[in-house]
Amino acid sequence: MSANQQPPTTPSPQRPDLRVWGLLLGSFALLMLGYFTLPLRALGDDHPLLSWLLFAAVLTLLTGLLLARIVDSIRGTGRHPGVWLAFLICFSLTVFAGTYYVLADRPGEFDGLVTRLDALYFTVVTMATIGYGDITAAGQGPRLVVLLQITYNFVFLAAAAGALSRTVRSGMEVRAHRAEGGPPPGHRLGHGHGGGSHPGLGQGRRSRGLLRGRKHYQDGGGHEGGGRQSGGPEGD
């Protein structure tokens, strides 16, 4: 090995962006801080129409953001779609918990829901479809929100959780292949040239086949011609 040549180095695995995950943890902490400190019951019975309109507007905005990040995760576009999905899932649960807490301020709407932690607990239990029965929705408004949450869980949060799982698994596979020094998953020789095969391989096979056929034909013709020539004098 000459002095100018350097020994090959194995690529180092890509490390996760700690700043992004730190931002996610900080955003989640701020979300919980706001949930446990903001005067949520300032809406409620004092402004019922405004409360329902605000709930519908926030839920619609969350739905649009979730769908956009799910598409980014499937297509592999956007910046850190998995982090966004994790935050939006937590944020949607917080919205439902805050709504339950506001509705519980009216007597007879909930049985067993008193504190904000009760509301968050009831939201997680409803999302997990466990149903302990210690907290029940007795009023029409809470039951409507429970139906909305169950539908939202099955349609949007399940899709977001699946996209988040695929994003995390894909990232782990890419880092594992980079650590081993091999090509990333899905990489094939000659990718982009007709279904993953090298463009010259098929032509080389066809050329060799034509040459073998021509040689076989020439050899057979020579033997036949030789037989006729050798048999001619004997007949004379």
C-alpha positions, 0 to 999 in steps of 0.5 A: 500500500502506497503512502498516499493510499489510506486504509478503508474506513467503515462508516459510523452509524447515524446517531439520533438527533438529540436536540430534536428529541430534547425539543420533543420532551421540552414541548411535552413538559410545557404541554403538561404544565399548561394543562395543569395550570391554565384556568380551563374552567373559565370557559365551561358554563360561562361561555358554552358556545365558545367552548364548543367552537374552540373544541371543534376548531382545535380538533380540526386543526389537529386532524389536519396536522396529523394527516399531513405528518402521516403522509410525510411519514409514508412518503419519507418527506418532511423533517422528523415526522416521527417526532411530530407524530408523537407530539400531536398524539400527546396533544390530542389526548390533552385536548380531550382531557381538558374537555372532560375536565371542563364538562365535569364542572357541571354537576351530574355530567361525570361520576368520579371525575373531579381533578385534572389528573382524573380527566387525563386518566379517563382519557388514556383509559378511553383511548386504551378501551380498558373501561374500568368503570370507576369514572363514567360519563353520565351527561349527554355532552360528555357522552358525545365527546367520548364517542368523538374520542373513540372514533378519533382513536380508531381513525386518526390516532391508530393511523398516526401510531402505525406511521410512527411505528414504521418510522422508528423501525425504518430508522433503526434498520437504516442505522443498523445497515450503516453500522454494518457497512452495507447498503441501506434496506431496499437498495439493489444493484443498478437501481433505477435501470429497469426493475433493479437489474443491471442494464448490461447483464441481459444484453450479455446473456443474449449475446452469448446465446447467439454465439453458442447457437451460431457455433452449433449451427456451423459445427453441424453444417461442417459435419454434414458437408464433410459426410457428403464430401467423403461419401462422394468419391466412394460412390464414384 
